[in-house]
């Protein structure tokens, strides 16, 4: 057979083998992922949240993607937006998404020839002989070699599936941090406003008690009152005065905690000057979703589901190791020398190869069991995550309901305490009662005002906890760039990131691309 015919025949046989491998490669071993079912979730009615939603005060409409705007406080809106962009934990979560994008690229590259090598050489060699004989020559060579393991059992496609699910898991974790940042900023902000109001009340009561002390001192000097009244008034005034430094210290610490969330050094927050001493309040606006959907849309639940999907694909990757792998390898090379009349050679090779780790069956089969056990662990963790999510919703709703019920009661208690002080003061001036009744009334008023303000702060914070438990507030971040301009420039100078840094996040409804045993796309796991 002529050399050209032999070459064509070999190429034809290699092409036939490759085509057969590619057709067979449509199969994919391992389990197909299905969204895990939670047995009790279908019958769960929402607990206390459902009771709250049935009250006339609750507005039966979506709370909105930016639930903190329900408080109608521009300062709070600005702080939340800043924390969701600048907080270092949020930025770190964004970098994990960048890492997952690169990992997805690595997994996808394995679908193509895995080993590619280009080589070139120029070699000068020879020897000197005397007298005057030079046998030096130059040899040239260039070559290309490749090896492509055909994805016969779906090992690489399952790897891509795992990497894609892992990518979406990092996005869900990023979403969860967005929710957490909004809730933490709102909580600290409400705590700051509550402490500011408590300081104001303490100052007002201290001023009131100081006037009472001055009255008793004048009466004592004129012999109209006893020293006991003076000392009791002084003790109460100084006791109230002593609470102010403690409140100021707590206020400074809370502001520092808020500064850290904003990626600022501890110190003053000038924007807090607007709206000082006003606790943000909002009406309850419940999510209109059914309880099951309410929990499944939470970012932490979605992240747990994505980790489960990734692990399911890794079972298939391990199971594929049990079967033989078919690889296509080839090489092409040219060689020549500088010697006059020396031949120039072209060498090539191409053909399939079969590798089967038959004697590693024990190790490989147990590796499948390891991955399966890890899947079951993540399955149990998913069930626990959903259960804890339901508990958080019910606890937050119960806390909000309890705190809200106390509002009118404490309002009435403060009014009664203020009226009691007025009556006691009048009776004391008219000599109808002793000064102890005035002191008791002052102390009771201060105590009831403290409880009232603390309860208003608790109402706001429990509403924040309820919105956080419902899992909203992450959607706007999907439209923002993950990496700021300065960081993008720094990373691009350090490494060849290309367009990976600029790619937008997928829309909220997007999910990972799963495959089935036939190797075809499967959306049933989303």
MARTI-444060 format. One record per residue (C-alpha): residue in one letter; x, y, z. Coordinates in steps of 0.02 Angstrom, whole numbers, padded with zeros to 5 digits, always signed. Example, Ala and Ser with C-alpha at 12.3 -4.5 7.8 and 13.67 -1.06 7.14 Angstrom:
2
A+00615-00225+00390S+00684-00053+00357
//
This chain:
526
X+00000+00000+00000X+00064+00173-00044X+00115+00288+00099X-00022+00414+00057X-00156+00278+00053X-00092+00208+00218X-00103+00382+00296X-00281+00405+00234X-00333+00235+00298X-00261+00267+00470X-00345+00436+00478X-00510+00358+00424X-00500+00225+00558X-00453+00353+00691X-00598+00465+00638X-00719+00319+00646X-00658+00274+00821X-00673+00454+00879X-00848+00471+00808X-00903+00309+00892X-00830+00370+01057X-00918+00537+01043X-01086+00453+01008X-01062+00336+01154X-01005+00483+01258X-01185+00544+01269X-01207+00434+01422X-01173+00500+01597X-01159+00386+01747X-01208+00438+01922X-01374+00498+01995X-01477+00636+01915X-01505+00774+02041X-01682+00811+02099X-01734+00954+02211X-01746+00875+02385X-01919+00863+02460X-01958+00917+02638X-02096+00805+02704X-02177+00929+02824X-02159+01085+02718X-02315+01061+02612X-02427+01057+02765X-02341+01202+02855X-02456+01353+02854X-02328+01483+02907X-02354+01474+03095X-02363+01642+03180X-02329+01730+03015X-02495+01665+02948X-02582+01732+03104X-02501+01902+03081X-02547+01905+02897X-02730+01881+02945X-02733+02037+03054X-02810+02197+02981X-02648+02293+03015X-02544+02184+02900X-02541+02237+02719X-02565+02087+02607X-02441+02132+02471X-02258+02097+02438X-02138+02181+02557X-02029+02232+02410X-01852+02190+02364X-01787+02331+02474X-01893+02302+02630X-01795+02430+02733X-01876+02568+02631X-02038+02527+02721X-01965+02622+02870X-01967+02782+02767X-01797+02837+02833X-01676+02905+02701X-01528+02890+02821X-01562+02704+02844X-01581+02681+02656X-01411+02759+02624X-01323+02658+02759X-01393+02492+02695X-01343+02532+02516X-01167+02576+02572X-01145+02419+02678X-01207+02306+02538X-01074+02378+02423X-00925+02412+02535X-00929+02286+02677X-00773+02177+02673X-00869+02015+02700X-00979+02059+02552X-00826+02097+02445X-00747+01932+02498X-00905+01840+02447X-00894+01927+02279X-00716+01863+02257X-00778+01687+02295X-00893+01707+02146X-00743+01757+02041X-00651+01602+02103X-00801+01493+02060X-00806+01568+01885X-00625+01520+01861X-00659+01344+01930X-00803+01327+01808X-00684+01374+01667X-00562+01239+01724X-00700+01108+01726X-00762+01160+01554X-00588+01151+01478X-00580+00964+01515X-00713+00933+01382X-00579+00974+01252X-00406+00898+01225X-00330+00892+01398X-00147+00886+01347X-00079+00997+01210X+00106+01027+01187X+00201+01126+01056X+00390+01105+01053X+00529+01182+00950X+00718+01164+00959X+00875+01226+00876X+01032+01129+00919X+01210+01173+00864X+01333+01030+00880X+01496+00971+00806X+01682+00942+00837X+01845+01025+00790X+01986+00922+00715X+02163+00971+00677X+02221+01029+00560X+02070+01142+00521X+01926+01020+00503X+01755+01081+00561X+01609+00958+00570X+01483+01072+00658X+01300+01065+00606X+01133+01139+00660X+00980+01030+00691X+00803+01100+00686X+00648+01019+00757X+00466+01064+00789X+00323+00959+00851X+00144+00959+00914X+00065+00826+01025X-00107+00809+01100X-00208+00688+01205X-00397+00691+01220X-00490+00580+01341X-00664+00561+01269X-00800+00596+01395X-00867+00420+01373X-00956+00407+01542X-00994+00590+01571X-00854+00614+01697X-00807+00786+01632X-00986+00841+01604X-01028+00790+01781X-00877+00893+01834X-00947+01043+01741X-01116+01011+01823X-01034+01010+01995X-00935+01169+01958X-01090+01257+01891X-01190+01211+02046X-01045+01268+02153X-01043+01433+02059X-01227+01460+02096X-01198+01410+02277X-01071+01552+02294X-01198+01671+02217X-01330+01614+02343X-01204+01642+02484X-01172+01816+02415X-01361+01846+02414X-01370+01786+02594X-01237+01912+02645X-01337+02049+02562X-01487+02003+02670X-01376+01992+02824X-01297+02162+02791X-01466+02246+02772X-01529+02166+02933X-01373+02205+03034X-01366+02386+02978X-01551+02408+03016X-01530+02327+03187X-01382+02436+03235X-01468+02589+03166X-01624+02555+03270X-01512+02523+03422X-01425+02691+03395X-01590+02783+03382X-01656+02693+03536X-01502+02739+03638X-01515+02920+03580X-01695+02925+03640X-01650+02843+03805X-01515+02974+03830X-01641+03111+03797X-01763+03037+03923X-01625+03016+04052X-01575+03197+04028X-01754+03259+04045X-01783+03156+04202X-01617+03212+04275X-01668+03394+04246X-01837+03362+04327X-01758+03277+04477X-01629+03416+04493X-01769+03543+04510X-01849+03436+04645X-01682+03427+04735X-01665+03617+04729X-01840+03638+04800X-01806+03520+04945X-01641+03606+04982X-01727+03777+04992X-01864+03709+05102X-01736+03624+05215X-01639+03788+05234X-01800+03875+05287X-01844+03735+05408X-01996+03681+05309X-01927+03511+05258X-01818+03376+05332X-01644+03326+05279X-01713+03154+05236X-01810+03228+05090X-01652+03316+05029X-01546+03159+05035X-01680+03053+04950X-01698+03182+04811X-01510+03190+04790X-01493+03000+04784X-01625+02987+04649X-01550+03130+04546X-01373+03060+04556X-01435+02886+04515X-01518+02949+04356X-01364+03053+04315X-01256+02897+04330X-01352+02809+04191X-01302+02941+04063X-01116+02894+04045X-01164+02711+04027X-01289+02753+03889X-01161+02865+03804X-01033+02722+03807X-01160+02600+03734X-01205+02727+03600X-01023+02748+03551X-00996+02559+03542X-01152+02535+03436X-01098+02672+03316X-00927+02588+03303X-01011+02423+03259X-01111+02512+03125X-00952+02595+03059X-00868+02425+03038X-01016+02362+02936X-00991+02514+02824X-00804+02476+02807X-00764+02637+02898X-00647+02661+03045X-00731+02682+03215X-00788+02860+03242X-00926+02983+03210X-01058+02952+03077X-01109+03125+03019X-01265+03067+02928X-01341+03011+03094X-01369+03192+03140X-01524+03190+03031X-01670+03109+03120X-01581+03097+03288X-01686+03017+03425X-01820+02951+03306X-01844+02763+03308X-01892+02706+03131X-02061+02620+03130X-02151+02532+02988X-02308+02436+02955X-02298+02250+02929X-02304+02204+02746X-02304+02017+02729X-02244+01917+02581X-02388+01851+02479X-02298+01686+02440X-02356+01522+02512X-02246+01463+02658X-02154+01330+02557X-02101+01454+02423X-02058+01581+02557X-01929+01464+02632X-01860+01395+02469X-01820+01570+02403X-01711+01611+02553X-01529+01625+02497X-01463+01507+02632X-01588+01372+02581X-01542+01396+02398X-01357+01386+02440X-01385+01222+02533X-01480+01154+02382X-01340+01205+02262X-01208+01120+02370X-01316+00964+02366X-01327+00972+02175X-01139+00992+02160X-01108+00842+02272X-01233+00737+02172X-01130+00771+02015X-00969+00721+02106X-01044+00548+02135X-01053+00530+01946X-00873+00590+01927X-00815+00455+02049X-00924+00320+01971X-00850+00358+01799X-00679+00309+01867X-00743+00128+01880X-00758+00112+01692X-00626+00112+01554X-00574+00277+01481X-00547+00300+01296X-00419+00429+01241X-00367+00491+01070X-00184+00540+01056X-00080+00605+00914X+00079+00694+00869X+00157+00784+00722X+00340+00830+00704X+00467+00893+00579X+00657+00882+00588X+00798+00948+00479X+00985+00987+00487X+01099+01114+00405X+01201+00979+00317X+01193+00990+00131X+01086+00850+00060X+01026+00792+00232X+00847+00724+00230X+00703+00821+00307X+00581+00711+00401X+00396+00725+00442X+00335+00608+00578X+00155+00586+00636X+00052+00470+00742X-00131+00459+00789X-00237+00327+00873X-00350+00280+01017X-00295+00213+01185X-00391+00119+01319X-00355+00131+01505X-00450+00033+01637X-00398+00031+01819X-00463-00146+01846X-00354-00183+01997X-00404-00019+02083X-00586-00070+02091X-00588-00079+02281X-00518+00096+02302X-00626+00172+02165X-00787+00090+02222X-00760+00152+02398X-00726+00326+02330X-00902+00321+02258X-00967+00274+02430X-00870+00419+02507X-00951+00542+02387X-01122+00465+02416X-01102+00479+02605X-01055+00662+02584X-01210+00686+02479X-01318+00612+02616X-01235+00726+02744X-01276+00878+02638X-01453+00812+02617X-01476+00806+02805X-01400+00980+02819X-01524+01042+02688X-01668+00973+02791X-01597+01057+02946X-01575+01222+02852X-01757+01223+02798X-01813+01178+02974X-01709+01316+03052X-01775+01438+02921X-01953+01396+02972X-01907+01420+03154X-01829+01590+03117X-01986+01647+03027X-02100+01589+03168X-01986+01658+03306X-01971+01827+03219X-02158+01837+03189X-02195+01789+03370X-02069+01917+03434X-02142+02054+03326X-02319+02013+03380X-02272+02011+03565X-02177+02175+03556X-02313+02260+03455X-02447+02209+03581X-02350+02297+03718X-02350+02466+03629X-02525+02528+03681X-02505+02455+03855X-02341+02546+03886X-02411+02705+03809X-02549+02699+03937X-02426+02662+04077X-02320+02815+04033X-02474+02927+04028X-02531+02861+04197X-02357+02884+04273X-02345+03063+04208X-02517+03105+04277X-02472+03023+04442X-02318+03134+04456X-02422+03289+04421X-02546+03244+04557X-02410+03199+04682X-02320+03363+04649X-02478+03465+04675X-02521+03373+04836X-02343+03396+04900X-02349+03583+04868X-02514+03595+04959X-02447+03493+05105X-02568+03350+05076X-02432+03217+05055X-02248+03189+05091X-02104+03207+04970X-02084+03018+04961X-02240+03009+04851X-02160+03132+04729X-01998+03030+04725X-02095+02869+04692X-02192+02952+04552X-02033+03019+04472X-01948+02850+04480X-02102+02763+04409X-02112+02887+04264X-01929+02863+04220X-01948+02674+04228X-02103+02672+04118X-02024+02789+03990X-01871+02676+03982X-01983+02525+03952X-02082+02618+03821X-01928+02671+03722X-01847+02499+03738X-02008+02419+03675X-02016+02536+03524X-01837+02486+03483X-01884+02303+03503X-02033+02324+03386X-01920+02396+03251X-01785+02264+03275X-01909+02119+03279X-01985+02183+03116X-01809+02186+03042X-01785+02007+03103X-01949+01957+03022X-01901+02031+02854X-01731+01948+02867X-01813+01780+02906X-01921+01798+02751X-01759+01813+02652X-01786+01972+02552X-01669+02113+02507X-01539+02025+02400X-01616+02054+02228X-01550+02231+02195X-01369+02171+02214X-01388+02063+02058X-01389+02222+01953X-01232+02294+02034X-01054+02253+01978X-00967+02128+02090X-00800+02216+02082X-00771+02403+02097X-00665+02494+01968X-00509+02509+02076X-00509+02324+02123X-00544+02274+01943X-00393+02372+01882X-00280+02300+02017X-00333+02121+01981X-00319+02145+01793X-00140+02209+01814X-00095+02060+01923X-00175+01921+01819X-00258+01897+01649X-00439+01897+01710X-00507+01962+01546X-00696+01975+01539X-00725+01866+01693X-00716+02022+01802X-00845+02112+01698X-00975+01976+01678X-01140+02019+01764X-01223+01905+01889X-01361+01793+01820X-01541+01851+01847X-01629+01794+02008X-01729+01659+01918X-01575+01576+01840X-01505+01411+01903X-01366+01286+01864X-01365+01183+01706X-01394+01001+01756X-01383+00846+01646X-01469+00678+01649X-01401+00504+01619X-01419+00528+01432X-01300+00676+01446X-01435+00801+01396X-01479+00964+01486X-01603+00938+01626X-01693+01083+01711X-01786+00976+01837X-01663+01010+01976X-01689+01199+01971
//
